[in-house]
Amino acid sequence: HQQAGLPLVLISGGMHPLITRLAGELGARGEGTKMQLRNGRFTSRLDGALCQGEGKAERARALIAELGIDPAGSYAYGDTA
């Protein structure tokens, strides 16, 4: 699908900075679980919803709206239920 020119967005429960880096290596956009920063260090608190389950679905819906993507013409792949 990426070779056909479709955008690739990687949405994962992993930490956001790691997912954005991995996605960048794939020529994609990455979205992961965001953690609060204090004095340049991650705290143990989330900055928004955990990017799993309903939190991941919310993030996907927000990206669909932001990027103007037609969900009917999109594909999704996962490694868990």
Buried (B, 14 or more C-beta within 10 A) or exposed (E): EEEEEEEEBBBBBBBBEEBBEBBEEEEBBBBBBBBEEEEEEEEEEEEEBEBBEEBBEEBBEEBBEEEEBEEEEEEEEEEEE
